[in-house]
Amino acid sequence: MPDLTPLLAFRWSPRAFDPSTELDLEEAASLLEAARWAPSADNLQPWRFALGHREDETWKRILTCLPLDDQGWARHAAALLVGAHTGDDGRAAYDLGQAVAHLTVQATALGLHVHQLTRFDRAGLAAELDLPDDIRPLVVVAVGRLGDPYALPPELRDAETALRHRRPMASLLLG
Ligand SMILES: Cc1cc2nc3c(=O)[nH]c(=O)nc-3n(C[C@H](O)[C@H](O)[C@H](O)COP(=O)(O)O)c2cc1C
């Protein structure tokens, strides 16, 4: 298998976050700076973010819009970030995804882990955060330090410790 840079090789999406660690202001700034410098079509930078630190008002508003099952683990992440985009075409969503990918690599460099979620109540979250109609929330990003997988409920613990899989390389290439 070809080598990956450790920043990509060590990235994965945990559900076990350490409930005792915070995301400090410098770390938060570093994550947003990484997103800010992502490339985008016509340099439109259509991404917008809302950041909630554990137990603050924004965090509570974000958390309540996640499915109940996910609230159980996501509440232990140090922060919940909403990724939203302007524009209603696929390009803006693509650019937001790229900005979040940059943020994720930066998080890995800081020893943090990220778990993205797109299954949440988007209309509810837009209302909770009082977002204007042209700002469309697409993803919630749970960020924090790794926690103890054995603190998870059994059904999540198994998934947390299972081997990760990907399609084989040959199935990526068309033609
Ligand atoms: C755009 C996007 C949306 C996702 N939505 C969810 C979600 O709603 N709930 C969830 O538990 N995980 C979600 N995930 C996490 C994926 O399930 C996870 O990235 C995938 O299984 C690969 O695992 P890995 O990140 O550990 O490599 C999402 C990931 C991405 C990139």
Ligand as a Chemical Component Dictionary entry (heavy atoms), coordinates in Angstrom:
data_LIG
# 
_chem_comp.id                   LIG 
_chem_comp.type                 NON-POLYMER 
_chem_comp.pdbx_formal_charge   0 
_chem_comp.three_letter_code    LIG 
# 
loop_
_chem_comp_atom.comp_id 
_chem_comp_atom.atom_id 
_chem_comp_atom.alt_atom_id 
_chem_comp_atom.type_symbol 
_chem_comp_atom.charge 
_chem_comp_atom.model_Cartn_x 
_chem_comp_atom.model_Cartn_y 
_chem_comp_atom.model_Cartn_z 
_chem_comp_atom.pdbx_ordinal 
LIG C1  C1  C 0 -19.938 14.564 4.833  1  
LIG C2  C2  C 0 -19.945 13.560 5.959  2  
LIG C3  C3  C 0 -21.118 13.295 6.639  3  
LIG C4  C4  C 0 -21.134 12.392 7.703  4  
LIG N1  N1  N 0 -22.279 12.243 8.421  5  
LIG C5  C5  C 0 -22.272 11.441 9.503  6  
LIG C6  C6  C 0 -23.438 11.365 10.326 7  
LIG O1  O1  O 0 -24.455 12.003 10.072 8  
LIG N2  N2  N 0 -23.371 10.559 11.419 9  
LIG C7  C7  C 0 -22.250 9.850  11.740 10 
LIG O2  O2  O 0 -22.249 9.139  12.755 11 
LIG N3  N3  N 0 -21.121 9.926  10.976 12 
LIG C8  C8  C 0 -21.102 10.697 9.875  13 
LIG N4  N4  N 0 -19.973 10.819 9.112  14 
LIG C9  C9  C 0 -18.780 10.038 9.453  15 
LIG C10 C10 C 0 -18.589 8.923  8.433  16 
LIG O3  O3  O 0 -19.499 7.875  8.715  17 
LIG C11 C11 C 0 -17.118 8.438  8.462  18 
LIG O4  O4  O 0 -16.294 9.476  8.023  19 
LIG C12 C12 C 0 -16.926 7.220  7.574  20 
LIG O5  O5  O 0 -17.608 6.112  8.111  21 
LIG C13 C13 C 0 -15.466 6.850  7.405  22 
LIG O6  O6  O 0 -14.873 6.632  8.670  23 
LIG P1  P1  P 0 -13.541 7.390  9.093  24 
LIG O7  O7  O 0 -13.858 8.877  9.045  25 
LIG O8  O8  O 0 -13.242 6.916  10.481 26 
LIG O9  O9  O 0 -12.475 7.059  8.104  27 
LIG C14 C14 C 0 -19.940 11.704 8.049  28 
LIG C15 C15 C 0 -18.766 11.978 7.354  29 
LIG C16 C16 C 0 -18.755 12.893 6.326  30 
LIG C17 C17 C 0 -17.463 13.207 5.615  31 
# 
loop_
_chem_comp_bond.comp_id 
_chem_comp_bond.atom_id_1 
_chem_comp_bond.atom_id_2 
_chem_comp_bond.value_order 
_chem_comp_bond.pdbx_ordinal 
LIG C1  C2  SING 1  
LIG C2  C3  SING 2  
LIG C2  C16 DOUB 3  
LIG C3  C4  DOUB 4  
LIG C4  N1  SING 5  
LIG C4  C14 SING 6  
LIG N1  C5  DOUB 7  
LIG C5  C6  SING 8  
LIG C5  C8  SING 9  
LIG C6  O1  DOUB 10 
LIG C6  N2  SING 11 
LIG N2  C7  SING 12 
LIG C7  O2  DOUB 13 
LIG C7  N3  SING 14 
LIG N3  C8  DOUB 15 
LIG C8  N4  SING 16 
LIG N4  C9  SING 17 
LIG N4  C14 SING 18 
LIG C9  C10 SING 19 
LIG C10 O3  SING 20 
LIG C10 C11 SING 21 
LIG C11 O4  SING 22 
LIG C11 C12 SING 23 
LIG C12 O5  SING 24 
LIG C12 C13 SING 25 
LIG C13 O6  SING 26 
LIG O6  P1  SING 27 
LIG P1  O7  DOUB 28 
LIG P1  O8  SING 29 
LIG P1  O9  SING 30 
LIG C14 C15 DOUB 31 
LIG C15 C16 SING 32 
LIG C16 C17 SING 33 
# 
